[in-house]
Amino acid sequence: KFTSQLTTHFVAPWARGHGLARMLLEKAEDIAHKNDCSVINLDVRETQDAAIALYEQCGYTRFGTHPFYAKVDNKIVRGHHYYKVIDEKFFEQEV
């Protein structure tokens, strides 16, 4: 295995503000690492400011923007693509 794709990461509005999103993300990273994944990929709508802030605080790197990512309320919304290396040793062995 090499990469893992995080496709859904949502905390209900009534449960927000308790650090659950960070805990879920950390658990996903832990599971990916235990399953021999070296990189996690994810994408998020540009309108999801809290999620973007969390991903960037947790070390995810934005590597691109999709100009026609989604349609929300009849408006086109861009999406950002991120990755995070969770096993640096993998890359050290490959060089």
Salt bridges, closest charged atoms under 4 A:
GLU29 OE2 - LYS84 NZ 3.23
ASP30 OD2 - LYS34 NZ 3.14
GLU46 OE1 - ARG78 NE 2.79
GLU56 OE2 - ARG62 NH2 3.29
